[in-house]
Amino acid sequence: MRVLVACEFSGTVREAFAAKGHDAWSCDLLPSEIPGQHIQGDALAVLDDGWDLMVAHPPCTHLAVSGARWFKEKEPEQREALQFVARLLGSQVPRIALENPISIISSRIRKPDQIVQPWMFGHGETKATCLWLKNLPPLVPTNIVEGREAVVHRMPPGPDRWKNRSRTYSGIANAMATQWGGS
């Protein structure tokens, strides 16, 4: 299966699908942190390249409700971010999962199909992650563990904080590849 992991610089989800034997590619404006099949550029430019499945991680900077106090100041950026999300969700890729934290996607486009937490997939942490699904089933938890530490929320300020907060947990990536990859 040809898999596009849109807006992923870490390579985590791409590598989970590749480990299951899929022709998986990540695409991001940034280079990939993990060597592998990566397209450095705009994901919209490759949407029509014959993908069977897309897992999209659009930037949440202007969408996440954690930044609600700045919403009034960034209405143009929000409009552009929502248009990007709408284009991803409206693409012709037959199966789509779009991932984002609790955000205005829920009120401006549609409610998510599922909200997952890292602790449902082997990580004792909290990070509510919404999934908007097209022709995919909700993820089934694989390893519910104790611990509910808000590591992502409590990350200290710094130049790479946004990168560290945006990475997909490996347990969630593996569940996506196993449950949506069909092998």
PyMOL commands that set and color helices and strands:
alter all, ss='L'
color gray80, all
select helices_A, chain A and resi 12-19+43-46+65-89+105-108+118-120+161-166+170-180
alter helices_A, ss='H'
color red, helices_A
select strands_A, chain A and resi 2-6+23-28+38-40+53-56+95-100+114-116+129-134
alter strands_A, ss='S'
color yellow, strands_A
deselect
rebuild
show_as cartoon
